[in-house]
C-alpha cells in the first residue's frame, strides 16, 4: 500500500491518471473512497490523488489525542503533496476536508491552482453560544464513538440525519454502499477527530481578514438542504475575492455522492474556466 509520511503518521493515498494534479480531501463521515465517482471521471484528464485522513484506516490511527486537530489536518495535505512530488494542485474538499483545504491554502496560497469547497462551514457561527454548544456536542459525540464505534446506532443516526437522508431517498443503492463504508471506520480515530478537530477548530467567520486577501480561484458548492452550511457559504461568497457559489437544489451535505454527475460537471467547468484564465470577473 502507498503511504505518505506526515511527521511519523502514515497517510494512505491512491493515485489515478496523469496530467495536472487534483488532490481530494474527504469529509468526517467518509474516507478516500467517497471520491470514487470523481476520481473515475477526472482521472481521464488529471492526476487524481485521494488520501485517507489520519484516524481513518488504512491510514494510521494515532492513540494520542494530541495528534489530532485542524493544524494536523492542514499539514497532512502538504505532506501528501510533498510525498507525491506535487508543488501545485487543484484542491477539492468536502466538509471537514474543505475546512482543512481552506486552512492549508490560507497558509500556503501558492500551492493551490484552484480550490473547490463542498459543504464547508458546519459548526461555524457568529454566535459564541451556538459555537460553544457545537463544541459540547462534538465532545459528547467523540466519546460515544470511542466507546461504541460505528457498528451500531451511531452509523444509523448519522446516515439518517436531516442533511444526509437525501442520499437514501435519491439513491438507495449508493446509500447502502455509503453506510457499509461508514461502519468500517475506526471508532477511536473518528472519535478523536470529532473531539479534537471538529469540536476545537476555528470558526470560519474568525478568518475574515485573511479570507479577503485570498485570490486563489474558488468554487463553493453547497446543497440547499445543507442548512448548517448555508450561512457560512454566503459569508465566503461575500468575503473571498475570487469565489463563485454553486447551489444544488434538493441536496444535502454529501453533495458529491448525492449528485455526482452535476457535481462533476460544475467542477469540470470551473477547472476549465480557471485553466483558460477566465475565472476572475472584471
N, C-alpha and C positions, 0 to 999 in steps of 0.2 A: 504494500500500500504506500502511496506517496504522502509524505508529511513535510510540512514546513515547520521550522523551529521558531518559537516566539519566547525567548528568554527561558528556555527549558521546558515549555509546554508544546507538545506536538499537535499540530493542526492538520487534519486530514483534508486533502483537496482533490478535485478531479478536473482534468483539462480536456477540452473538446475543440477541434477546429483549429484554424490558423487565420492570421490577419491581426487587425488592431485588437488589443486585449479588452475584454469585458469581465469585470470581477463582480460576482453576485454574493450578496451578504444577506443571510436569511433572518427570519423573524423568530420570536421566542418559542412559539408553539409549533415549530417546524425544524428542518435542518437543511443540509445542502440538497437533499432530494426534492425539496419544494420547487426548485428551479428547473425541473426536467423539461417542461414544455417550452421554457425559454432557451435552455441550452440546445435542445434539438433544433430549434428554429434559428437562433443566432449563430450556432456553431457552423452553419453553412457558409458564413462570410466573416466571422470573427473568431478570435481565440478566446474561448469561454473558460473561465476559472470559477468554480463554485467550491466553497470550503465549509466545513462544519466548525462552528464556534467552539471555543473551549467549554467543556462541560457537556458536549454533545458527541457521543461516540459515533464513528471511530476516532475522533479527536480525544485527547487526554481529558480526564475529569479530575482536576486538582481537588484534593480534600481540604486544603487550606482556604477558608473563605476570603482571605486577604488577596487571593489571586483572581478575584472576580471584580468587575466594575467597569464603568464607562471608559476609563483610561486604557485598560487592558483590551477592551473590545475594539477601540480605535487603533491601538498599536498592532493588534493582530492582523488587521487589513494590510498594514505596511509590511508585516513580517511575511505574509503570503506573497505579496507583490515582490518583495526583495528576493525571496527564495526562487520565485519563478522568473527572475530577471526582468521584471516589468517596472519601468520607470514611470510610465504614464498610462492611464487606462480610463475607459468609461466605467463608472461605478454604479451598480444597481442594487438598491437595498429595499427591504420590506420591514416595516415596523421597527423592531429593535435593531435590525440591520440597517435601516435607513438612518436611525439616530447615530449609530456608530460611523456610518459613511459620512454623514454630515459633519460630525466632530472631527473625523480624520481629515476631511477636506478643509475645514476651518484652520486646522493646524498645519496642513500641507497642501495649500491651494494649487501648487504647480504639479501635483501628482494626478490630478483628475482632468481629463479632457471633456468629460460630460458627467452629469450626476442625475440619477433617477431616484427619487424618494417616494416610495409607495407606502401608504398607510402610516406616515410618520406623525408623531405628536401625542400619542396616548400618554396620560399622566402629566402632561404639561398643562398648566393653568396659571392665570394671573392671580388666582385666589390662593393665599397661603394656607387657608383652612382646607381647601379642596386638595391641595398638594400633600398636606400632612395626612389626610385621610387615605390618599392613594398610597403613601409610604407605609402606613399601618396595614393596609390590605395586602400589600406586597410581602411584608414581613410574615404575616399570618399564612399567606398562600405558600411562601417559600418553605416554611416549617412543615406545612402539610405535605408538600411534595417530597421533602427529605424523609418524612416519616412514612408516607403511604406509597410513594411512587406514582407512576402513570397507569398502572394496570387496571385500576378500578374507576371509582366515581369521578376523580378529578379530570380524567380524559373526557368522559361523557359530558361533564359540566362545561368543559372548555369548548368542545365541538358543538354543543347545542346552545352556546351563548348567543346573545342578541346580535352580535356583529359577525358571527360565523355560521349561524343556521342557514344563511342564504346558500352556502355551498351545497348543503344536503338537499335543499329544495330544487336547486338547478341541476345538480349533477350527483345523483345518489352513488354511482359507482366511484366517482372521484372522491366523494366524501368518505366512503368506506376505505379507500386506499389511504386517504389522509389520516383517518383515525388509526389504522393499522400502523402507520409510521409513528404517530404520536405515542402509542403505547410502548414503543421500543426505546423511548428516550430515557436517559438516566434521571431518576428522581433526585439524586444528590446534585448532579450538575445543573438540572433545571431549577432546583430549589435554591441553590446558592446564587445562580444567575438572577432569579427573581428577587432575592433579598438584597444582593449587593450591587446589581446593575440596574434592574428595573426600578427598584424601590429607592435607590440612593442617587440616581442620576439627576443631572440638572434639568430644569425646565427650559425648553427651547426659547421661551419668552425672555429668559435671562441673557440670551446671546444676541440681543437685538443690535447692539453696536457693531459687533463682529460680523453679523449677517449682512449688514448694509454695505460692507466692503467686499463681499464675496462675489466675484464676477464670473465664476465658473457657470457655464450653461447648465440650467437645472430644469428638469421636468418633475413637477409634483403630481402624483397620481393618488386619488382617493375615491372610495366608494361613497355614494350619497347616504348609505345607511351605516357608515362607519362613524357614528355620532361622536365618540371620544376624540376623533382626529380632525373634525371639520374646522373647529376654531383655529387650531394650530396651522392647518394648511392655508386658510385665508390670511393668517398673520404672515406666513412665509411668503405667500404670493405678493403681499403688500410690502414686504421688507427686503427680500432678495432682489437685487437689481437686474438679474438676468434669468428670471424664472417664469415658467408658464405653468398653468394649473389645468389638469385634465380630470374631470369628474365622471365616473362611471355610474350610470343610473341603476337603481335596484341592486346595488352591490355593497357587500360588507367589507370586512377587514382584509381578508386574503384575496386581494383583487387579482393577482396573477394566477391564482388557482380557479377562482370563480369565472373569470372572463379571459382565458389565456389568449384567444385569438385577438380580441380587442386590445388587450394589454400589449401583446407583441407588435401589433400594428402601430399603436401610439408610440411605443418606444423606438421602433424602427424608423418611423417618420421623424422623430426627434433626433435620433442619431444622424440620419441623412441630412437634415437641415443644419445641424451643428457642423458636420464634416464639410458641407459646402460653404461654410462661413456665413450662413444666412439666419442664424437663430436670433441674434440681437436685433431688436426693432430700433429704428431711428438712424 
